[in-house]
Amino acid sequence: MNGMMMAMKSLSKPSLNVILALLLVLFASPAIIAEEAAEVKAVDADQIKALIAEQQGKVVVLNFWATWCPPCIKEFPDLIKLYDTYESKGLQVIAVSMNEPEEVEEIAEFLGKHKPRFPVYRAASTEEEFYADFDEKWWGEMPMTMVYDKAGNVVKMHKKPLTYEEFEQDVKALIN
């Protein structure tokens, strides 16, 4: 028996499992991240408005965020919790990343870690015109969250990070 085979035989089954898991992570992760990156569709201001219009009859929380924005990263788990709590009562969360196109892998890695069940898109542009085209009251502050009632009207615009309690307060008032 060669040296490699003897070394493998001397490893315990749990040790082999750990080695196999590490190899899987090392070699499979880039493919998974690339696949998730390809799934983050770029949308322009008009497409975002259309996505919101498609949700008529639901309360919509639209959140603009980025992986390089610490307050955005901090509030993202609260968006997930909000969606998980209120989806069955008629809530839709839509997240739009304001990362640059070359940062799509960072978006995918972030989403792979947090695993939101709501749709996440990437803004087709991060130029000033995008902000103005979307809403003239928005100048690019982030995170930025807009809350829409069931008829598709904007009822809240927050240009700051929110806590779960603040998200919930906005949503509960519209769902009930």
C-alpha positions in Angstrom: 0.0 0.0 0.0 1.4 3.4 -0.9 1.9 6.2 1.7 -1.3 8.1 0.7 -3.5 5.1 1.1 -2.0 4.3 4.5 -2.6 7.9 5.6 -6.2 7.8 4.5 -6.8 4.6 6.3 -5.5 6.0 9.5 -7.9 8.9 9.4 -11.1 8.5 11.4 -14.5 8.8 9.5 -15.3 12.2 11.1 -11.9 13.5 9.9 -12.6 12.3 6.4 -16.0 14.0 6.5 -14.4 17.3 7.6 -11.8 17.0 4.7 -14.5 16.3 2.2 -16.7 19.2 3.4 -13.7 21.6 3.2 -13.0 20.4 -0.4 -16.6 20.9 -1.3 -16.6 24.4 0.1 -13.3 25.3 -1.7 -14.3 24.0 -5.1 -18.1 24.4 -5.1 -18.5 27.9 -3.6 -17.2 29.9 -6.6 -19.6 28.1 -8.9 -22.5 28.7 -6.5 -21.6 32.4 -6.1 -21.3 32.8 -9.9 -24.7 31.1 -10.3 -26.4 33.4 -7.7 -24.7 36.4 -9.3 -26.2 35.6 -12.6 -29.6 35.4 -11.0 -29.5 39.0 -9.7 -31.3 40.8 -12.5 -30.5 44.4 -13.3 -33.5 46.7 -13.3 -34.1 50.3 -14.2 -36.4 52.8 -12.5 -39.3 52.0 -14.7 -38.9 48.3 -14.2 -38.9 48.8 -10.4 -42.1 50.8 -10.7 -43.6 48.0 -12.7 -42.6 45.4 -10.1 -44.4 47.4 -7.5 -47.5 47.8 -9.7 -47.6 44.0 -10.1 -48.0 43.7 -6.3 -51.3 45.6 -6.1 -53.3 44.2 -3.3 -50.2 43.7 -1.1 -48.3 46.0 1.1 -44.8 46.5 -0.5 -41.6 47.4 1.3 -39.0 48.5 -1.3 -35.5 48.7 0.0 -32.4 50.1 -1.7 -29.2 48.8 -0.2 -25.6 47.9 -1.0 -23.0 45.5 0.3 -20.6 48.4 1.0 -23.1 50.2 3.1 -22.8 49.2 6.8 -26.2 50.5 7.9 -27.8 48.6 4.9 -26.0 45.3 6.0 -27.2 45.9 9.6 -30.9 46.3 8.7 -31.0 43.5 6.0 -31.7 40.7 8.5 -34.6 42.8 9.9 -36.1 42.9 6.4 -35.8 39.1 6.2 -37.5 38.8 9.6 -40.2 41.2 8.5 -40.9 39.3 5.3 -40.9 35.9 7.1 -43.4 37.3 9.7 -45.8 39.1 7.4 -45.6 37.5 4.0 -48.6 35.3 4.7 -50.6 38.4 5.7 -50.0 40.2 2.4 -46.5 41.7 2.6 -44.0 41.8 -0.3 -40.5 42.9 0.2 -38.4 43.9 -2.9 -34.7 44.7 -2.4 -32.6 46.6 -5.0 -28.9 46.6 -4.6 -27.1 49.8 -5.6 -23.8 48.0 -6.0 -21.8 48.6 -9.3 -22.2 45.9 -12.0 -18.6 44.7 -11.3 -19.7 44.0 -7.7 -22.3 41.3 -8.6 -20.3 38.6 -6.9 -20.3 40.5 -3.6 -24.1 40.8 -3.9 -24.3 37.0 -4.6 -22.0 36.2 -1.6 -24.1 38.5 0.7 -27.3 36.9 -0.5 -25.9 33.4 -0.1 -25.1 34.2 3.5 -28.5 35.7 4.3 -30.8 33.7 2.0 -33.7 36.1 1.6 -36.9 34.6 0.2 -38.0 37.8 -1.3 -36.8 39.1 -4.7 -33.5 40.9 -4.9 -32.4 43.0 -7.9 -29.5 45.2 -8.9 -30.0 48.7 -10.1 -29.1 49.0 -13.8 -27.4 52.3 -13.0 -26.0 54.0 -10.0 -25.8 57.4 -11.8 -27.6 60.4 -10.4 -30.3 60.1 -13.1 -31.4 56.7 -11.7 -32.3 58.3 -8.4 -34.2 61.2 -10.1 -35.9 58.8 -12.4 -37.1 56.7 -9.6 -38.2 59.5 -7.2 -37.3 63.2 -7.3 -37.2 63.3 -3.5 -34.4 60.7 -3.4 -30.9 61.9 -3.9 -29.1 58.7 -3.2 -29.1 58.3 0.6 -28.8 54.7 1.7 -30.4 52.7 2.9 -33.6 54.0 1.5 -36.9 52.3 2.1 -40.3 53.1 0.6 -43.5 51.6 1.9 -46.5 51.2 -0.4 -50.1 50.6 0.6 -52.2 47.9 -1.1 -53.3 50.3 -3.8 -49.6 51.0 -4.7 -49.4 54.5 -3.1 -46.2 55.5 -1.3 -47.1 56.1 2.3 -43.6 56.2 3.8 -40.1 57.1 2.6 -37.2 56.5 4.9 -33.8 57.8 4.0 -32.1 56.1 6.9 -31.6 52.7 8.4 -34.6 51.2 10.2 -35.0 48.7 13.0 -37.3 45.7 12.9 -39.7 47.6 15.1 -39.8 50.6 12.8 -40.4 48.3 9.7 -43.1 46.5 11.7 -44.9 49.7 12.7 -45.2 50.8 9.1 -46.4 47.4 7.9 -48.8 46.6 10.6 -50.7 49.8 10.1 -51.3 48.9 6.4 -51.9 45.2 6.7 -54.7 45.3 9.2 
